[in-house]
Every structure is written in structure tokens, then in C-alpha cells.
Amino acid sequence: MMHTAVGWHVELEFMEDDQQTRAVAMVRLPDGSEVRANGHASRHHTDANQPRVGEEIAGARALNELAMQMLTKAHGEIDDASGRISHPIHV
């Protein structure tokens, strides 16, 4: 039987203008550290102005970068604990 030991809360913030959307993703870890990542989306001048779509793209890119940073962090922790170099974790 599995028990939940921790929970993570990820925050996303967006900054937008008529042409670009920027996103910042941040997760606070149980040890008090934070990991942050950025994403962006640009609207072509002939596309309709759809802010929600820009948020989805920029948010997804920020979350993807956040995931890659978390994998890198995990590799470092594995290597530190084992004293050897771990194999890459592929997504």
C-alpha cells in the first residue's frame, strides 16, 4: 500500500502583451528550495489574438523546462549519493 509522503505545488505566472506571452513556472520542494523555469509564445501578426492559447503554449514550455531542471537535479543527487555517474533519464 502506497502512502503520500509529500506534495508539490507548482505556480505559473503569465505576462502578456499583444504579441508575446511569457510564463514563469516555480515549484517549492520540501527541503525549502525552489526551482524556476521560463517559457514564451509569440503571436504571428496575421494570427487572431487568443491570449489563452499563448498562455497554454508559454505555460507548457515553462513546465517542460521545469521538468528538465528537475531531472538534472535528480541526476546530481543520485550521483552524489552513489559516488558514480548515473545514466541519463530520458523523457
N, C-alpha and C positions, 0 to 999 in steps of 0.2 A: 504494500500500500504506500502510495506517494504522499508526502506532506509538503505543503508550500512553506519554504523557509524565508523567502524574501519576495518582494515585489519591486518592480522598477516603474517609475513614472517618466514618460518621455514628453517633453514640452516642445511645441512647434510655434514659432512666431513668424509672421509674414510682414514684409514691407513691399508696397506696390506703387507703381505709377502707371501711366497709360501704355508703356511699352515693356516694362520688366517687372518680374516678381522675384523677390529674394526670400529665402526661408532659412531659419536657423533652428536646428534640432539640438536638444540638450537632454541628457539623461544623468540623473544623480544616482550614484551607486551606493550600496550600503556602507562602504568604507568612508563615505563623505566626499569622494572625488566626483568630478563632473567630466563628461565627455561631450564636446560640441562639434557640430558639423554644419556646413552651409550647402545650399542648393540654389539654383536660379532657373528662371524660364524667361525667354524673350518672345514677345509677340511680333510677328511679321506685320508690317504696316497695312497689308491687304487683308489680314485676318480680322474677324469680328472681335470686339473687346469682350472677353469672357474671363473675368477675374478668377472664378472658381477653378477653371482649367489651369490657369497659371499657378494657382496655389497647389493643385494636385501634382503638377509636374515638378515645381520647385520643392515641394514637401517630400515627394518621392526621392528626388535626387539627394536631399539633405539626409533622409533616413538611410539611403544606400551608403552614403559616405560615413554616417554614424556606425552602421553595421561593419564596414571595413575597418574603422578605427577600433571597434570592439574586438574584432578578430585579431588585429595586430597586438592589442593589449593582452589578449588571452595567450597568444604565442609567447610573448615576453614572460608572462607568469609561468607558463609551462616550462620554458627554458630555464628560468631562474630556479624553479623548484627541483627540476630534474638534473640540472647541470649539463644538459646536452641540447642540441638544436632540434626543435620539433619540425615535423613535416607541415607544409602549408595546409591550412584549412581552406578548401575550395568551396565556393558558393555557387 
